[in-house]
């Protein structure tokens, strides 16, 4: 599945909230459908879907910090 051009443009402009909204609108039903097929439980599928998009949100946000040597855990990329 390809993401819309709008998503990519918004991420490049660091407009993360609108970018995530586009991603959820575009992929949310498919992610939920996959989760329900795998888990067989609607409540767990909803929670898993939310977890997926939360992880996406964090990765999008961390991408802007990548040039600063900060990892997603908040630790410095320099371990020496």
Steps between C-alpha positions, in 0.01 A plus 500: 500500500636838406449805718348809341727775374335731754638286782855517371478874439367564850774291661763686300350827627499358857121522526473172682146513638333559161730239347395241755134586443543428129673173577225389741229594249683314224615190686297480822233260376756266345713496814193434715383227260838329515504527880153350535589218262814423698361546850136400458392752761364845417615669822854367464500595132402858586776521759754352259396742226551791738840361598602475135416863428659614825823332392474663159443839666808456717717393209387796292576736787838337574606531141542873552735427793712253305733771383561603863642161601198414716354152480130415544579406861628851567856378544791647315598310189857512627568206731870556563 
